Amino acid sequence: MANARSVVVDALAAASDGAIAEDVLDGLRAGGDIALDTLNLTSLKRFEIIMRIEEVFAIEVDDDEVMEQESIASLIAMVEAKRQSA
C-alpha cells in the first residue's frame, strides 16, 4: 500500500508544475515539513492534490479539511487518520 507522505508530496509536486524547488520536495519526502500557506496553492491546485489523495487511498477528503491543515505534516496526519477510519 502507498505511503501517505509520498502520495501527498508527489501530488503536491505534480500540482505545483515545478513551482516548488526539487530540494524542497526532497526534504519533504525525507520527513521534513513546511507551512502550507507558504506554497501559495490556488484552489485548483488544492483540488488536484485532493483528487490524487482520494484516488490513491479511496477516501473522501473535504476541501475545508485541507484548508484547516497548517503544514504538510498535519495534512499527512489527516490523510493517515482518514485511511485508518475507512
VMD Tcl script that draws the C-alpha trace (Angstrom):
set ca {
  {0.00 0.00 0.00}
  {1.15 3.52 -0.76}
  {2.79 5.69 1.87}
  {0.73 8.78 2.79}
  {3.78 11.06 2.83}
  {4.95 10.04 -0.63}
  {1.45 10.36 -2.12}
  {0.89 13.81 -0.60}
  {4.32 15.10 -1.65}
  {4.02 13.62 -5.14}
  {0.56 15.16 -5.53}
  {1.96 18.48 -4.35}
  {4.84 18.23 -6.82}
  {2.51 17.41 -9.72}
  {0.09 20.21 -8.85}
  {2.82 22.80 -8.45}
  {4.03 22.42 -12.06}
  {7.64 22.91 -11.00}
  {6.95 25.93 -8.79}
  {8.30 24.11 -5.74}
  {12.05 23.55 -5.82}
  {13.14 19.92 -6.11}
  {15.32 20.22 -2.99}
  {12.26 21.31 -1.01}
  {10.30 18.34 -2.33}
  {13.21 16.02 -1.50}
  {13.24 17.39 2.05}
  {9.51 16.76 2.38}
  {9.90 13.22 1.07}
  {12.62 12.66 3.68}
  {10.31 13.70 6.51}
  {10.62 17.47 6.51}
  {7.74 19.86 6.97}
  {6.63 23.19 5.56}
  {3.70 25.50 6.20}
  {1.07 25.02 3.52}
  {0.35 28.73 3.23}
  {3.93 29.36 2.08}
  {3.22 27.27 -1.03}
  {0.61 29.71 -2.38}
  {-1.62 26.94 -3.70}
  {-4.62 28.05 -5.70}
  {-7.97 26.40 -5.11}
  {-7.47 24.48 -8.37}
  {-4.10 23.16 -7.18}
  {-5.61 22.13 -3.83}
  {-8.37 20.36 -5.75}
  {-5.79 18.45 -7.82}
  {-3.98 17.38 -4.65}
  {-7.23 16.27 -3.01}
  {-8.28 14.31 -6.09}
  {-4.97 12.45 -6.18}
  {-5.16 11.58 -2.48}
  {-8.76 10.38 -2.86}
  {-7.88 8.33 -5.93}
  {-4.90 6.56 -4.38}
  {-6.44 5.83 -0.99}
  {-10.15 5.52 -1.92}
  {-11.11 8.04 0.77}
  {-13.10 11.27 0.69}
  {-11.34 14.48 1.65}
  {-13.23 17.73 2.02}
  {-11.57 20.95 0.83}
  {-12.39 22.58 4.17}
  {-10.47 19.82 5.97}
  {-7.44 20.54 3.81}
  {-7.74 24.28 4.47}
  {-7.68 23.59 8.23}
  {-4.26 21.95 7.94}
  {-1.34 24.27 8.58}
  {1.52 22.12 7.34}
  {2.42 19.16 5.20}
  {2.83 17.10 8.39}
  {-0.70 17.92 9.57}
  {-2.10 17.16 6.09}
  {-0.34 13.79 6.11}
  {-1.67 13.06 9.62}
  {-5.20 13.89 8.43}
  {-4.84 11.55 5.44}
  {-3.49 8.76 7.65}
  {-6.39 9.20 10.11}
  {-8.91 9.01 7.28}
  {-7.24 5.88 5.92}
  {-7.47 4.22 9.33}
  {-11.15 5.07 9.71}
  {-12.07 4.00 6.16}
}
mol new
graphics top color blue
foreach p $ca { graphics top sphere $p radius 0.5 }
foreach p [lrange $ca 0 end-1] q [lrange $ca 1 end] { graphics top cylinder $p $q radius 0.2 }
display resetview
